[in-house]
Amino acid sequence: MVPLIVFAFDNVYAEESQTIQVEIKYTNGDRADFHGMKLLVYQDLNKEVFLEKQLENNPDIILVPKNHKYKIEIYANGMYAGVGYVQLDYNSKEITINIPLSGGLKIDVYYEGGEIPIEGARVIIKSKDNTEWRQGITNSQGETLRFWIQSTISPEDYYIADIYLGELFLKSQKPIKLQPGLTRDEKIVTSIPEVVEDLITITVYKDATTKISSSDSTHTITITNQFTGESFSSKVNSRGEAYFSNLKSSTYLVEITPNDDGNWPKTSVQIVGSINHFNIFKVQPISEINDVEVQELESCNCIAFRFDDVQDYWLNDVQIEVMKTFVGTDTPLTIGIIGDSFGEDVKMSSFVKEHKNKKGFEIANHGIGNVPFTEFSLEEQDEKLKQSVQKIQQSVGVEPKVFIPPQNRFNEDTKQVLIENGFTHISSSLLHGDPPPFPLKGELLYRFPEISTTGEYDPEQNVFVGISHETTLSKAIDGLNTYGFAVITSHPQEFAKVIDGTYANEVNTEQIAELKTLVEEIQKRDIKIVPVGMINLDSKQEIVPTWIKNNAGWWADGSIDDETFVQGIEYLVQEKIITVSEKPQTGSNEQTIPTWIKNNAGWWADGSIDDETFVQGIEFLIKNGIITY
């Protein structure tokens, strides 16, 4: 017997309701697997969705008002699959909707050149809305299992295959189409070599700034290929460096011996040729974590939270819950938006737009796509950076000054194009070749890398997992004591439930609780929490939101009218973002605004005059009743 599931709608109680039983079958007559299927129900001729329901059985039952005609669309694995129509009168109805057969997709992954297969690559199959449907690991022939998923009968529908080696992104391939009942083998050729012939250097630090030297005991670094089990060892020289060469592209586990006190961490690195220098830092024991003493000089006594990979659709409920953890308590947060993957998801973009002017809510540029900038020439990096700036400006109305490089990788060309494009901060990672020192003042481009994280990649489970707040806090305070700051990085998947090896868009409440506790523990220690862009000692908090200055510039050049500009200024006064001495006078905002104030607005927008000078003009508008509040 199929269970009856009742949904409450505003108009259900105003009209008598009746049930529709929906059964879904393939065109060969077999009953369809309901997992990953949903219904979109439209009432009469309305184009807005009346009911959306994830199927829990097949057949399944919906309860809707009677005396209406219903259009029922079926979606499977994010793909449009079929449609049926029902005229619901006084009696319950049953409908069978036939959908096309699934298609069989197998992914074959190769090294550059397309001849040699990659073993152990992680393949994620997604629909165009970034929802994950399947994951698999390639075998010795570079092949995944064959995934039987819904065929793509709509011209707009397609699948995406993302390829990873461990946690390292290699390539995304789309569009992938599937025909009903047919199989498809998709060959994906990555840009990584089978063997990295370049010299690989691993630098070892006995504390946050000091390399191992000849005065220290002899250390050995052993790296082990995660997939083949092969191990290679090298002695650390007097410069604190160990060298390797001719290694097969793979994820390697790095171990340092001797390690009697257990403070040399086991670290996973991806050796694929794009970056050949890695840093390993000895963990410094903290005897009394509750008694934090920070240096008076060159220390902000602050910690910044960085939330990477903010994008449309993918785990959007999880992303929003993480951000709510901060904005709900007025705790600063820097979010890294992927420029070409943001702006179409109404749920995500609405949340970010709603909070973009909130104090401490900082938007950073996380580049275009997920390919490291180090893969591109200076000119290509400049082009991609400009594209990301434009896309974020269009989707959110903000021009970020903080850059989070994709996969934490950057080079001297990256720094040059960032400075030329007006960026002031870059936040990458200590592990991936961004060594100290990290000056806290007097820099054109500040480097404040990730010091600690709220999660880590688990090679055994092949997913990111959350870690305890104690572990995160310990590493953050160690960085604070050493560098005068700390950046804690989080990713959406750390806070998502994992179901059948795939990230689900469901919040892991236990890990959210760990995050809340982490924030509370930092605040208990009187350590400031700031955005990444406010870590440096000579930082100046943006008093006036960027969009207001943009409005002023547009008003000065005639792009917007007087009324729109005045509304923006009234917002500043009402929210007490700027303070004026004049009291509001009775008047009309239809009065003419003097030309000199429009000139002031243009000069203020481009930085030629300061806020104080501009406020004098605002006081004139208030005194004459042009602005009221």
Order of alpha helices (4+ residues) and beta strands (2+ residues): beta-beta-beta-beta-beta-beta-beta-beta-beta-beta-beta-beta-beta-beta-beta-beta-beta-beta-beta-beta-beta-beta-beta-beta-alpha-beta-alpha-beta-alpha-beta-alpha-beta-beta-beta-beta-beta-alpha-beta-beta-beta-alpha-beta-alpha-alpha-alpha-alpha
